[in-house]
Amino acid sequence: MTTLLIYSKPVPLTVNFPSMAPMTLSQFYDFCQVNQELRIERTATGEVIVMPPAFSDTGNRNFNLAVQLGIWAEQDQTGL
């Protein structure tokens, strides 16, 4: 097995596997299982998108944003 280390900003990263394309559902499942620390998605066209895990700073920002959105939706009574 080949391990590829990718250091990137916390934005989605598209990884192309031309020698494996198109991956079957079983191959994609196996790929996800050996990379459980990553958030992996596959598009309708077969592209594999690997997103870095949300770290505590990102998690806190996301939580605060969700709280503010929830409070606004309750006060505005138009939302969610």
Residue pairs with C-beta under 8 A, 6 or more apart in sequence:
1 34
4 15
6 13
6 15
6 50
8 52
10 52
10 54
10 55
10 58
11 51
12 49
12 50
12 51
13 49
13 50
13 51
13 52
14 47
14 48
14 49
14 50
15 48
15 49
15 50
16 47
16 48
17 23
17 48
20 27
21 46
22 46
23 31
23 42
23 46
23 48
28 42
28 48
31 40
31 48
32 40
35 50
37 53
38 50
38 51
38 52
38 53
39 50
39 51
39 52
39 53
40 48
40 49
40 50
40 51
41 48
41 49
41 51
42 48
42 49
43 49
54 62
69 79
69 80
70 80
72 79
73 79
73 80
